[in-house]
Amino acid sequence: MTVRLEELLRQAFPDATELAVEDRTGGGDHFQVVVASPRLAGLSLVEQHRLVYDALAEPLEDGTIHELRIKTRGEG
Amino acid sequence: MALKDRIQETIDSEDVVLFMKGTPEQVLCGNSARALDALRSVGAPVTAVDVLPDPAIRQELSALSNWPTIPQVFVRGELVGGADIVQELAETGELREKLDGALGEGWQERGREERTVELAEGSGPAAGLRLVP
């Protein structure tokens, strides 16, 4: 599952300088994602996290992701 | 008043609103606990709303805020973020600055207690916004 989430994030942030997905509990539904990308530069944290949520909309909606922790940085 | 309007009214009228799973006395989600702890760490005057009694609260809230997850923290009508953002802002000191800016210097001295608002339909005889002592 982490591979699928990584793919979705890679599509949304092709220029990411850091991109990581961690299965926090090993259960395949609690994730921590880290994204650093120039696309996030100049955006508020709310706007940055919204872009991550948008990228992961499908697994969020279908219940695949039960809990998501997000860490973002706007940098190139 | 429609549920959507009650949610909006709460966001607009309360200084700091935390939409959470459970209540401050009985938190039922780790992320809600992290957001509450972050708010408490700066002494924020929290008004808590439990989204669990009615799934419609969460649906209407997310439609209003364009934010898919719980918890959600609002300061003076503005979405500040979920648990990760509020925790980060608390650690960097920006949360306190945000409260200073939004509520005016000296808000700490007003010494308001945490409180809970129920928004679920039929959760009380008033069937509207109701303050729980």
Backbone of each chain as ProteinMPNN parsed JSONL, in Angstrom:
{"seq_chain_A": "MTVRLEELLRQAFPDATELAVEDRTGGGDHFQVVVASPRLAGLSLVEQHRLVYDALAEPLEDGTIHELRIKTRGEG", "coords_chain_A": {"N_chain_A": [[0.829, -1.22, 0.0], [1.987, 1.206, 0.71], [3.494, 1.666, -1.539], [1.608, 2.295, -3.515], [0.594, 4.707, -2.491], [2.893, 6.226, -2.601], [3.252, 6.348, -5.366], [1.003, 7.848, -6.136], [1.577, 10.267, -4.856], [3.969, 10.905, -6.113], [3.077, 11.375, -8.685], [1.615, 13.695, -8.244], [3.52, 15.386, -7.223], [5.911, 15.703, -9.034], [8.386, 16.921, -8.975], [9.409, 16.544, -6.491], [11.696, 16.909, -3.816], [12.02, 15.485, -1.604], [10.362, 12.585, -0.662], [8.379, 10.527, 1.099], [6.798, 7.635, 2.389], [5.415, 6.173, 5.148], [4.342, 3.275, 6.757], [2.82, 3.435, 9.623], [1.968, 1.688, 11.618], [2.172, -0.8, 10.606], [-0.089, -1.985, 9.797], [-1.177, -1.243, 7.424], [-2.932, 0.908, 7.155], [-2.504, 3.189, 8.635], [-0.76, 5.991, 8.083], [2.281, 7.858, 7.59], [3.257, 10.607, 5.803], [5.814, 12.318, 4.027], [6.546, 15.206, 2.316], [8.533, 17.179, 0.325], [8.73, 19.855, -1.796], [9.134, 22.004, -4.65], [6.708, 22.824, -5.587], [5.215, 23.327, -3.386], [6.179, 25.586, -2.335], [5.885, 28.809, -0.895], [3.267, 28.502, -0.183], [0.643, 28.374, 2.288], [0.6, 26.31, 5.277], [-1.862, 25.019, 5.455], [-2.713, 25.105, 2.793], [-0.668, 23.613, 1.645], [-1.04, 21.087, 2.841], [-3.561, 20.529, 1.864], [-3.029, 20.018, -0.842], [-1.67, 17.625, -0.636], [-3.694, 16.023, 0.469], [-5.444, 16.156, -1.722], [-3.975, 14.741, -3.626], [-4.082, 12.242, -2.516], [-6.731, 11.605, -2.519], [-8.346, 9.473, -3.414], [-7.55, 6.988, -1.999], [-8.145, 8.015, 0.516], [-10.891, 8.426, 0.434], [-11.935, 5.889, -0.124], [-11.434, 4.569, 2.161], [-9.084, 3.24, 2.543], [-6.959, 4.615, 3.68], [-6.827, 5.049, 6.963], [-5.805, 6.677, 8.914], [-3.856, 9.584, 8.649], [-0.77, 11.135, 8.71], [0.851, 14.159, 8.051], [3.681, 15.76, 6.708], [5.084, 18.59, 5.454], [7.156, 20.493, 3.213], [8.001, 23.461, 1.567], [10.108, 23.579, -0.923], [12.862, 23.708, -3.258]], "CA_chain_A": [[0.0, 0.0, 0.0], [2.856, 2.394, 0.705], [3.925, 1.875, -2.931], [0.525, 2.995, -4.215], [0.558, 6.087, -2.02], [4.079, 6.895, -3.15], [2.978, 6.615, -6.786], [0.053, 8.969, -6.224], [2.281, 11.494, -4.468], [4.968, 11.191, -7.151], [2.34, 11.991, -9.801], [1.197, 15.056, -7.873], [4.722, 16.184, -6.942], [7.001, 15.081, -9.806], [9.661, 17.577, -8.686], [9.683, 16.436, -5.046], [13.084, 16.689, -3.405], [11.905, 14.425, -0.603], [9.027, 11.99, -0.709], [8.454, 9.292, 1.872], [5.554, 7.115, 2.953], [5.707, 5.171, 6.177], [3.219, 2.585, 7.378], [3.205, 3.675, 11.023], [1.611, 0.602, 12.527], [2.331, -2.074, 9.927], [-1.41, -2.512, 9.481], [-1.589, -0.837, 6.086], [-3.962, 1.955, 7.099], [-2.046, 4.389, 9.356], [0.419, 6.39, 7.32], [2.949, 9.152, 7.726], [3.888, 10.969, 4.54], [6.662, 13.507, 4.018], [6.715, 15.723, 0.963], [9.188, 18.471, 0.124], [8.636, 20.092, -3.241], [9.001, 23.414, -5.04], [5.289, 23.11, -5.806], [4.641, 23.742, -2.106], [6.815, 26.839, -1.895], [5.053, 30.011, -0.848], [1.89, 28.191, 0.232], [0.438, 28.168, 3.722], [0.568, 24.887, 5.639], [-3.187, 24.498, 5.099], [-2.721, 24.879, 1.34], [0.258, 22.504, 1.375], [-1.66, 19.821, 3.224], [-4.687, 20.285, 0.943], [-2.497, 19.408, -2.063], [-1.394, 16.22, -0.305], [-5.0, 15.361, 0.553], [-5.96, 16.02, -3.088], [-3.227, 13.662, -4.287], [-4.465, 10.964, -1.901], [-8.192, 11.655, -2.349], [-8.978, 8.17, -3.629], [-7.406, 6.104, -0.82], [-8.815, 8.604, 1.685], [-12.333, 8.251, 0.312], [-12.358, 4.481, -0.101], [-11.193, 4.019, 3.492], [-7.767, 2.597, 2.623], [-6.216, 5.376, 4.686], [-7.647, 5.294, 8.15], [-5.21, 7.828, 9.589], [-2.771, 10.127, 7.834], [0.016, 12.245, 9.245], [1.469, 14.843, 6.911], [4.736, 16.732, 6.957], [5.392, 19.176, 4.143], [8.064, 21.634, 3.128], [8.052, 24.047, 0.236], [11.487, 23.873, -1.29], [13.23, 23.138, -4.544]], "C_chain_A": [[0.858, 1.263, 0.0], [3.323, 2.703, -0.712], [2.866, 2.659, -3.704], [0.472, 4.467, -3.789], [1.749, 6.876, -2.56], [3.874, 7.255, -4.61], [2.058, 7.823, -6.941], [0.743, 10.287, -5.877], [3.311, 11.892, -5.521], [4.3, 11.848, -8.363], [2.005, 13.45, -9.495], [2.402, 15.97, -7.666], [5.922, 15.59, -7.684], [8.366, 15.686, -9.493], [10.077, 17.428, -7.218], [11.157, 16.17, -4.775], [13.15, 15.675, -2.262], [10.486, 13.893, -0.654], [9.1, 10.646, 0.01], [7.074, 8.915, 2.388], [5.919, 6.019, 3.937], [4.398, 4.586, 6.698], [3.506, 2.56, 8.881], [2.987, 2.472, 11.918], [1.847, -0.772, 11.905], [1.007, -2.681, 9.502], [-1.949, -2.083, 8.128], [-2.699, 0.19, 6.043], [-3.631, 3.208, 7.92], [-0.724, 4.837, 8.74], [0.959, 7.746, 7.749], [3.579, 9.448, 6.371], [4.693, 12.246, 4.721], [6.845, 13.941, 2.579], [7.425, 17.065, 1.03], [9.246, 18.708, -1.373], [8.575, 21.584, -3.517], [7.541, 23.812, -5.251], [4.624, 23.63, -4.522], [5.168, 25.096, -1.641], [5.835, 28.006, -1.928], [3.616, 29.767, -0.433], [1.81, 28.076, 1.753], [0.426, 26.67, 4.007], [-0.776, 24.256, 5.275], [-3.23, 24.19, 3.602], [-1.801, 23.717, 0.962], [-0.397, 21.156, 1.681], [-2.844, 19.493, 2.316], [-4.2, 19.612, -0.342], [-2.162, 17.935, -1.833], [-2.701, 15.437, -0.205], [-5.588, 15.141, -0.842], [-5.289, 14.836, -3.788], [-3.688, 12.296, -3.784], [-5.976, 10.846, -1.719], [-8.816, 10.258, -2.443], [-8.793, 7.226, -2.428], [-7.999, 6.693, 0.458], [-10.307, 8.303, 1.627], [-12.748, 6.796, 0.427], [-11.996, 3.794, 1.222], [-9.864, 3.292, 3.636], [-6.903, 3.272, 3.685], [-7.145, 5.66, 5.855], [-7.13, 6.527, 8.89], [-3.985, 8.27, 8.819], [-2.081, 11.255, 8.587], [0.817, 12.838, 8.099], [2.542, 15.798, 7.402], [5.146, 17.282, 5.595], [6.406, 20.298, 4.278], [8.048, 22.152, 1.697], [9.48, 24.414, -0.109], [11.839, 23.191, -2.599], [14.595, 22.511, -4.512]], "O_chain_A": [[0.507, 2.262, -0.627], [3.527, 3.867, -1.057], [3.192, 3.577, -4.456], [0.325, 5.358, -4.625], [1.622, 8.044, -2.928], [4.269, 8.335, -5.05], [2.299, 8.703, -7.768], [0.515, 11.303, -6.533], [3.502, 13.078, -5.791], [4.862, 12.748, -8.986], [2.097, 14.32, -10.36], [2.323, 17.176, -7.902], [6.835, 15.045, -7.064], [9.393, 15.045, -9.717], [10.994, 18.109, -6.76], [11.782, 15.323, -5.414], [14.197, 15.087, -1.993], [9.524, 14.661, -0.686], [9.806, 9.738, -0.429], [6.284, 9.776, 2.774], [6.631, 5.07, 3.608], [3.467, 5.317, 7.035], [4.323, 1.771, 9.355], [3.736, 2.257, 12.87], [1.738, -1.792, 12.586], [0.974, -3.763, 8.916], [-3.036, -2.496, 7.724], [-3.354, 0.344, 5.011], [-4.39, 4.178, 7.903], [0.295, 4.157, 8.859], [0.231, 8.633, 8.195], [4.344, 8.638, 5.848], [4.303, 13.14, 5.472], [7.248, 13.151, 1.726], [6.969, 17.981, 1.714], [9.745, 17.873, -2.128], [8.029, 22.345, -2.718], [7.179, 24.98, -5.114], [3.589, 24.295, -4.58], [4.667, 25.675, -0.677], [5.06, 28.161, -2.872], [2.826, 30.707, -0.338], [2.787, 27.724, 2.414], [0.263, 25.858, 3.096], [-0.831, 23.105, 4.841], [-3.725, 23.139, 3.193], [-2.118, 22.934, 0.067], [-0.319, 20.216, 0.89], [-3.106, 18.324, 2.029], [-4.879, 18.734, -0.875], [-2.345, 17.102, -2.72], [-2.809, 14.328, -0.727], [-6.157, 14.087, -1.123], [-5.947, 14.036, -4.453], [-3.685, 11.317, -4.53], [-6.45, 10.085, -0.875], [-9.696, 9.905, -1.658], [-9.779, 6.717, -1.895], [-8.322, 5.951, 1.386], [-10.919, 7.967, 2.641], [-13.79, 6.491, 1.007], [-12.22, 2.595, 1.388], [-9.541, 2.786, 4.711], [-6.218, 2.617, 4.471], [-8.114, 6.412, 5.741], [-7.908, 7.318, 9.422], [-3.175, 7.449, 8.387], [-2.722, 12.203, 9.041], [1.387, 12.115, 7.282], [2.353, 16.538, 8.367], [5.512, 16.526, 4.695], [6.5, 20.96, 5.312], [8.078, 21.377, 0.741], [10.002, 25.429, 0.351], [11.197, 22.221, -3.0], [15.056, 21.983, -5.524]]}, "seq_chain_B": "MALKDRIQETIDSEDVVLFMKGTPEQVLCGNSARALDALRSVGAPVTAVDVLPDPAIRQELSALSNWPTIPQVFVRGELVGGADIVQELAETGELREKLDGALGEGWQERGREERTVELAEGSGPAAGLRLVP", "coords_chain_B": {"N_chain_B": [[-32.583, 25.792, 12.419], [-30.438, 24.779, 9.827], [-28.133, 21.992, 9.892], [-25.669, 22.504, 8.62], [-25.607, 25.284, 8.74], [-25.536, 25.666, 11.482], [-23.055, 24.621, 12.08], [-21.429, 26.426, 10.682], [-22.074, 28.77, 12.039], [-21.057, 28.244, 14.562], [-18.301, 28.088, 13.981], [-17.903, 30.697, 13.177], [-18.584, 32.216, 15.418], [-17.204, 31.421, 17.681], [-14.086, 31.772, 19.416], [-11.908, 29.899, 19.29], [-12.23, 26.888, 17.76], [-12.449, 23.417, 18.048], [-12.974, 20.712, 16.147], [-13.574, 17.452, 16.831], [-12.967, 13.91, 17.538], [-14.81, 12.523, 19.941], [-14.761, 13.947, 23.258], [-13.198, 16.66, 25.116], [-12.946, 15.571, 27.651], [-13.14, 12.891, 27.193], [-11.357, 11.722, 24.926], [-11.408, 10.265, 21.719], [-9.659, 9.589, 19.734], [-6.394, 9.444, 18.417], [-5.274, 11.535, 16.905], [-7.027, 13.644, 17.395], [-6.47, 13.958, 20.071], [-3.819, 14.84, 19.941], [-4.153, 17.338, 18.707], [-5.739, 18.647, 20.618], [-4.008, 18.62, 22.827], [-1.953, 20.25, 21.847], [-3.298, 22.698, 21.596], [-3.993, 23.096, 24.249], [-1.447, 23.407, 25.301], [-0.726, 25.997, 24.811], [-2.645, 27.247, 26.162], [-5.042, 27.83, 24.888], [-8.367, 29.103, 24.392], [-10.475, 26.775, 24.155], [-13.24, 25.692, 22.257], [-14.959, 22.845, 21.992], [-16.174, 20.507, 19.588], [-17.833, 17.54, 19.233], [-17.675, 15.247, 16.675], [-18.696, 12.754, 16.39], [-21.367, 11.964, 17.233], [-23.144, 12.307, 15.095], [-22.824, 11.402, 11.825], [-23.268, 13.199, 9.797], [-22.314, 15.647, 10.623], [-19.555, 15.615, 10.258], [-19.465, 15.264, 7.478], [-20.743, 17.604, 6.488], [-19.103, 19.535, 7.61], [-16.568, 19.0, 6.401], [-17.23, 19.572, 3.782], [-17.71, 22.284, 3.978], [-15.217, 23.266, 4.84], [-13.343, 22.309, 3.114], [-11.575, 20.304, 3.827], [-10.47, 17.125, 4.516], [-10.24, 15.529, 6.819], [-10.542, 14.701, 10.364], [-9.018, 15.755, 13.355], [-10.171, 19.248, 13.111], [-9.115, 22.567, 13.335], [-10.185, 25.788, 14.077], [-9.567, 29.282, 14.134], [-11.06, 32.17, 15.042], [-12.842, 31.879, 12.831], [-11.163, 31.067, 10.791], [-9.65, 28.363, 9.11], [-7.141, 26.674, 10.699], [-5.832, 24.276, 10.636], [-5.178, 20.686, 10.733], [-4.265, 18.074, 13.086], [-1.468, 17.741, 12.687], [-0.526, 20.219, 11.685], [-1.347, 22.031, 13.696], [0.053, 21.065, 15.872], [2.668, 21.456, 14.963], [2.692, 24.264, 14.724], [2.327, 24.954, 17.366], [4.686, 24.074, 18.49], [6.596, 25.694, 17.25], [5.934, 28.146, 18.184], [4.289, 29.719, 16.722], [1.592, 29.323, 16.955], [0.775, 30.58, 19.275], [1.363, 33.196, 18.528], [-0.449, 33.488, 16.448], [-2.849, 33.381, 17.851], [-2.536, 35.631, 19.442], [-2.662, 37.562, 17.448], [-5.218, 37.135, 16.367], [-7.014, 37.182, 18.525], [-6.273, 39.279, 20.023], [-3.877, 40.911, 22.111], [-3.358, 39.747, 25.431], [-5.317, 37.87, 25.693], [-4.935, 35.611, 27.171], [-5.321, 36.332, 29.773], [-7.996, 36.497, 30.1], [-8.971, 34.105, 30.851], [-10.708, 31.808, 30.081], [-12.664, 28.874, 30.378], [-12.339, 25.546, 29.009], [-14.819, 24.396, 26.744], [-17.739, 22.603, 25.574], [-19.638, 22.119, 22.642], [-22.694, 20.947, 21.427], [-23.773, 19.687, 18.363], [-25.38, 17.886, 17.114], [-28.445, 16.73, 15.633], [-31.391, 16.786, 17.522], [-30.083, 16.435, 19.908], [-30.698, 17.563, 22.201], [-33.298, 19.284, 24.054], [-33.47, 21.811, 22.952], [-32.618, 21.455, 20.398], [-30.815, 22.795, 18.886], [-28.048, 25.022, 18.758], [-26.273, 24.376, 21.627], [-25.049, 24.957, 24.772], [-22.984, 23.044, 26.807], [-22.717, 22.59, 30.18]], "CA_chain_B": [[-31.41, 26.086, 11.604], [-29.85, 23.565, 9.243], [-26.875, 21.574, 10.507], [-24.578, 23.238, 7.971], [-25.604, 26.665, 9.26], [-25.111, 25.617, 12.889], [-21.594, 24.444, 12.051], [-20.83, 27.701, 10.254], [-22.268, 29.749, 13.105], [-20.087, 27.906, 15.619], [-16.977, 28.49, 13.491], [-17.837, 32.159, 13.095], [-18.847, 32.927, 16.666], [-16.29, 31.006, 18.749], [-12.695, 32.177, 19.183], [-11.115, 28.734, 18.887], [-13.087, 25.707, 17.694], [-11.804, 22.14, 17.733], [-13.862, 19.608, 15.777], [-12.786, 16.294, 17.268], [-13.674, 12.665, 17.825], [-14.905, 12.468, 21.39], [-14.815, 15.225, 23.963], [-11.949, 16.881, 25.851], [-12.911, 14.68, 28.814], [-12.96, 11.519, 26.702], [-10.901, 11.815, 23.535], [-11.518, 8.926, 21.15], [-8.812, 9.473, 18.544], [-5.054, 9.944, 18.706], [-5.032, 12.837, 16.277], [-7.793, 14.64, 18.15], [-5.722, 14.175, 21.316], [-2.643, 15.665, 19.632], [-4.602, 18.713, 18.465], [-6.176, 19.203, 21.895], [-2.81, 18.854, 23.643], [-1.251, 21.417, 21.291], [-4.075, 23.889, 21.964], [-3.863, 23.27, 25.703], [-0.075, 23.787, 25.64], [-0.64, 27.454, 24.794], [-3.762, 27.76, 26.948], [-6.075, 28.363, 23.988], [-9.751, 28.96, 24.878], [-11.025, 25.803, 23.209], [-14.62, 25.231, 22.198], [-14.862, 21.545, 21.323], [-17.367, 19.905, 18.991], [-17.668, 16.11, 18.955], [-18.31, 14.954, 15.379], [-19.127, 11.354, 16.329], [-22.789, 11.656, 17.431], [-23.89, 12.338, 13.838], [-21.878, 11.416, 10.693], [-23.53, 14.364, 8.936], [-21.494, 16.784, 11.07], [-18.268, 15.513, 9.583], [-19.673, 15.484, 6.036], [-21.029, 19.019, 6.236], [-17.914, 20.298, 7.984], [-15.54, 18.843, 5.377], [-17.681, 20.294, 2.594], [-17.523, 23.719, 4.265], [-13.826, 23.656, 5.093], [-12.46, 21.724, 2.101], [-10.541, 19.59, 4.596], [-11.167, 15.826, 4.575], [-10.038, 14.717, 8.021], [-10.78, 15.197, 11.717], [-9.606, 17.016, 13.832], [-9.999, 20.519, 12.415], [-9.047, 23.677, 14.282], [-10.472, 27.106, 13.527], [-9.384, 30.443, 14.999], [-11.83, 33.289, 14.514], [-13.429, 31.596, 11.529], [-10.18, 30.631, 9.8], [-9.091, 27.024, 9.314], [-5.7, 26.674, 10.997], [-5.342, 23.001, 10.151], [-5.442, 19.479, 11.502], [-3.369, 17.811, 14.214], [-0.051, 17.943, 12.342], [-0.23, 21.653, 11.568], [-1.511, 22.699, 14.988], [1.176, 20.633, 16.692], [3.868, 22.144, 14.463], [2.593, 25.689, 15.064], [2.511, 25.084, 18.818], [6.112, 23.864, 18.793], [7.407, 26.816, 16.75], [5.491, 29.392, 18.806], [3.413, 30.458, 15.81], [0.193, 29.21, 17.378], [0.554, 31.67, 20.229], [1.34, 34.444, 17.748], [-1.716, 33.526, 15.706], [-3.905, 33.714, 18.809], [-2.338, 37.043, 19.782], [-3.134, 38.366, 16.324], [-6.654, 36.978, 16.126], [-7.834, 37.46, 19.714], [-5.786, 40.476, 20.701], [-2.979, 40.657, 23.242], [-4.035, 39.669, 26.727], [-6.416, 36.897, 25.7], [-4.682, 34.6, 28.205], [-5.799, 36.796, 31.088], [-9.455, 36.401, 30.214], [-9.178, 32.876, 31.624], [-11.923, 31.079, 29.765], [-12.571, 27.421, 30.498], [-12.722, 24.729, 27.855], [-16.223, 24.009, 26.765], [-18.17, 21.704, 24.511], [-20.887, 22.464, 21.992], [-23.277, 19.806, 20.716], [-24.409, 20.132, 17.126], [-26.2, 16.823, 16.533], [-29.899, 16.886, 15.646], [-32.108, 16.101, 18.598], [-29.201, 16.09, 21.015], [-31.251, 18.197, 23.39], [-34.616, 19.846, 23.822], [-33.405, 23.011, 22.127], [-32.347, 21.006, 19.041], [-30.017, 23.784, 18.188], [-26.762, 25.175, 19.406], [-26.541, 24.251, 23.052], [-23.826, 24.91, 25.551], [-23.042, 22.041, 27.857], [-21.925, 23.081, 31.311]], "C_chain_B": [[-30.813, 24.776, 11.089], [-28.506, 23.273, 9.895], [-25.7, 22.364, 9.937], [-24.459, 24.655, 8.532], [-25.176, 26.698, 10.724], [-23.595, 25.445, 12.981], [-20.929, 25.772, 11.725], [-20.941, 28.735, 11.368], [-21.282, 29.514, 14.252], [-18.686, 28.357, 15.224], [-16.833, 30.009, 13.546], [-17.893, 32.837, 14.464], [-17.879, 32.57, 17.794], [-14.853, 31.408, 18.403], [-11.862, 31.03, 18.612], [-12.034, 27.51, 18.912], [-12.252, 24.501, 17.304], [-12.89, 21.118, 17.421], [-13.069, 18.329, 15.984], [-13.651, 15.046, 17.376], [-13.642, 12.466, 19.331], [-14.992, 13.872, 21.964], [-13.481, 15.436, 24.675], [-11.816, 15.964, 27.06], [-12.667, 13.239, 28.397], [-12.633, 11.566, 25.213], [-10.845, 10.419, 22.937], [-10.66, 8.732, 19.905], [-7.467, 10.119, 18.848], [-4.777, 11.312, 18.114], [-5.813, 13.948, 16.973], [-7.07, 14.969, 19.455], [-4.512, 15.066, 21.062], [-3.034, 17.123, 19.417], [-5.009, 19.383, 19.775], [-4.975, 19.526, 22.779], [-2.062, 20.097, 23.166], [-1.969, 22.703, 21.683], [-3.947, 24.173, 23.46], [-2.479, 23.786, 26.077], [0.109, 25.3, 25.605], [-1.801, 28.079, 25.563], [-4.893, 28.34, 26.107], [-7.479, 28.128, 24.563], [-10.565, 28.081, 23.935], [-12.537, 25.629, 23.371], [-14.618, 23.959, 21.367], [-16.215, 21.11, 20.77], [-17.044, 18.452, 18.671], [-18.403, 15.789, 17.651], [-18.942, 13.56, 15.352], [-20.638, 11.119, 16.489], [-23.59, 11.607, 16.129], [-22.895, 12.43, 12.675], [-22.064, 12.623, 9.793], [-22.685, 15.563, 9.349], [-20.179, 16.784, 10.308], [-18.412, 15.797, 8.085], [-19.87, 16.954, 5.721], [-19.814, 19.88, 6.529], [-16.853, 20.217, 6.881], [-15.932, 19.55, 4.078], [-17.458, 21.796, 2.767], [-16.05, 24.116, 4.241], [-12.867, 23.201, 3.997], [-11.27, 21.046, 2.78], [-11.123, 18.225, 4.958], [-11.127, 15.104, 5.914], [-10.422, 15.465, 9.296], [-9.529, 14.884, 12.527], [-9.41, 18.183, 12.857], [-10.056, 21.637, 13.452], [-9.277, 24.997, 13.544], [-10.172, 28.173, 14.57], [-10.081, 31.625, 14.345], [-12.273, 33.058, 13.063], [-12.472, 31.076, 10.485], [-9.671, 29.234, 10.129], [-7.588, 27.126, 9.528], [-5.068, 25.363, 10.539], [-5.794, 21.834, 11.0], [-4.378, 19.295, 12.577], [-1.91, 18.133, 13.883], [0.315, 19.419, 12.315], [-0.3, 22.326, 12.931], [-0.371, 22.324, 15.933], [2.458, 21.367, 16.275], [3.856, 23.62, 14.872], [2.784, 25.922, 16.565], [3.989, 24.992, 19.166], [6.97, 25.051, 18.364], [7.028, 28.147, 17.406], [4.522, 30.183, 17.945], [1.942, 30.39, 16.221], [-0.153, 30.336, 18.357], [0.476, 33.013, 19.499], [0.029, 34.604, 17.0], [-2.861, 33.933, 16.63], [-3.792, 35.17, 19.245], [-2.936, 37.93, 18.694], [-4.642, 38.335, 16.177], [-7.499, 37.442, 17.312], [-7.419, 38.742, 20.426], [-4.913, 40.116, 21.884], [-3.791, 40.591, 24.533], [-5.17, 38.658, 26.767], [-6.221, 35.845, 26.789], [-5.306, 35.004, 29.542], [-7.311, 36.673, 31.242], [-9.884, 35.081, 30.859], [-10.47, 32.142, 31.349], [-11.686, 29.576, 29.833], [-12.837, 26.761, 29.141], [-14.212, 24.478, 27.9], [-16.573, 23.186, 25.534], [-19.502, 22.174, 23.969], [-21.398, 21.219, 21.285], [-24.029, 20.302, 19.501], [-25.364, 19.102, 16.55], [-27.685, 17.152, 16.648], [-30.47, 16.152, 16.858], [-31.229, 15.718, 19.768], [-29.682, 16.752, 22.298], [-32.581, 18.826, 23.058], [-34.58, 21.084, 22.923], [-33.173, 22.668, 20.659], [-31.605, 22.048, 18.225], [-28.681, 23.884, 18.857], [-26.986, 25.233, 20.915], [-25.206, 24.159, 23.782], [-23.985, 23.911, 26.679], [-22.152, 22.502, 29.014], [-20.813, 22.11, 31.688]], "O_chain_B": [[-30.701, 23.796, 11.825], [-27.827, 24.175, 10.384], [-24.84, 22.835, 10.682], [-23.359, 25.157, 8.767], [-24.527, 27.649, 11.161], [-22.939, 26.037, 13.838], [-19.989, 26.193, 12.399], [-20.001, 29.492, 11.61], [-20.746, 30.458, 14.832], [-17.965, 28.94, 16.034], [-15.783, 30.535, 13.913], [-17.316, 33.909, 14.651], [-17.744, 33.326, 18.757], [-14.458, 31.384, 17.237], [-11.201, 31.176, 17.584], [-12.553, 27.141, 19.965], [-11.458, 24.548, 16.365], [-13.636, 20.703, 18.308], [-12.012, 18.143, 15.381], [-14.879, 15.105, 17.315], [-12.581, 12.265, 19.921], [-15.259, 14.843, 21.256], [-12.709, 14.489, 24.825], [-10.704, 15.615, 27.455], [-12.069, 12.458, 29.138], [-13.516, 11.463, 24.361], [-10.311, 9.495, 23.55], [-10.903, 7.82, 19.114], [-7.397, 11.19, 19.45], [-4.127, 12.15, 18.739], [-5.314, 15.064, 17.122], [-7.061, 16.12, 19.892], [-4.206, 15.946, 21.867], [-2.346, 18.034, 19.879], [-4.669, 20.541, 20.018], [-4.93, 20.584, 23.407], [-1.594, 20.898, 23.975], [-1.329, 23.685, 22.06], [-3.812, 25.321, 23.884], [-2.336, 24.519, 27.056], [0.987, 25.837, 26.28], [-1.928, 29.303, 25.611], [-5.616, 29.23, 26.554], [-7.745, 27.079, 25.149], [-11.251, 28.573, 23.039], [-13.039, 25.445, 24.48], [-14.31, 23.991, 20.176], [-17.256, 21.315, 21.394], [-16.102, 18.163, 17.933], [-19.605, 16.03, 17.534], [-19.645, 13.218, 14.401], [-21.153, 10.152, 15.927], [-24.616, 10.929, 16.069], [-22.193, 13.434, 12.549], [-21.132, 13.033, 9.102], [-22.37, 16.41, 8.513], [-19.745, 17.81, 9.785], [-17.58, 16.487, 7.496], [-19.249, 17.492, 4.805], [-19.522, 20.83, 5.803], [-16.302, 21.239, 6.472], [-15.073, 20.065, 3.361], [-17.068, 22.49, 1.828], [-15.681, 25.157, 3.698], [-11.72, 23.644, 3.946], [-10.122, 21.195, 2.361], [-12.151, 18.154, 5.631], [-11.894, 14.166, 6.131], [-10.6, 16.683, 9.301], [-9.007, 13.779, 12.38], [-8.61, 18.117, 11.924], [-10.923, 21.653, 14.326], [-8.645, 25.277, 12.526], [-10.481, 28.0, 15.749], [-9.734, 32.03, 13.235], [-12.102, 33.916, 12.196], [-12.898, 30.682, 9.399], [-9.307, 28.946, 11.269], [-6.854, 27.6, 8.661], [-3.915, 25.337, 10.109], [-6.664, 21.961, 11.862], [-3.677, 20.241, 12.936], [-1.201, 18.724, 14.697], [1.345, 19.821, 12.857], [0.585, 23.105, 13.286], [0.111, 23.158, 16.698], [3.225, 21.834, 17.117], [4.871, 24.16, 15.31], [3.327, 26.944, 16.984], [4.487, 25.727, 20.019], [7.952, 25.383, 19.027], [7.708, 29.154, 17.213], [3.991, 31.204, 18.383], [1.149, 31.271, 15.887], [-1.216, 30.953, 18.278], [-0.365, 33.855, 19.812], [-0.534, 35.696, 16.922], [-3.729, 34.72, 16.254], [-4.797, 35.863, 19.401], [-3.622, 38.913, 18.977], [-5.275, 39.354, 15.9], [-8.568, 38.024, 17.13], [-8.118, 39.228, 21.314], [-5.171, 39.134, 22.581], [-4.786, 41.298, 24.694], [-5.905, 38.586, 27.752], [-7.186, 35.256, 27.276], [-5.751, 34.166, 30.326], [-7.845, 36.734, 32.35], [-11.006, 34.951, 31.348], [-11.247, 31.877, 32.267], [-10.647, 29.074, 29.404], [-13.469, 27.34, 28.257], [-14.798, 24.36, 28.976], [-15.796, 23.093, 24.583], [-20.387, 22.577, 24.723], [-20.635, 20.515, 20.624], [-24.831, 21.232, 19.595], [-26.088, 19.398, 15.6], [-28.129, 17.765, 17.619], [-30.068, 15.03, 17.167], [-31.554, 14.808, 20.531], [-29.119, 16.516, 23.367], [-32.955, 18.894, 21.888], [-35.546, 21.369, 22.216], [-33.481, 23.466, 19.773], [-31.772, 22.143, 17.01], [-28.22, 22.92, 19.469], [-27.782, 26.031, 21.411], [-24.344, 23.356, 23.422], [-24.976, 23.922, 27.41], [-20.966, 22.77, 28.824], [-20.053, 22.373, 32.62]]}, "name": "protein", "num_of_chains": 2, "seq": "MTVRLEELLRQAFPDATELAVEDRTGGGDHFQVVVASPRLAGLSLVEQHRLVYDALAEPLEDGTIHELRIKTRGEGMALKDRIQETIDSEDVVLFMKGTPEQVLCGNSARALDALRSVGAPVTAVDVLPDPAIRQELSALSNWPTIPQVFVRGELVGGADIVQELAETGELREKLDGALGEGWQERGREERTVELAEGSGPAAGLRLVP"}
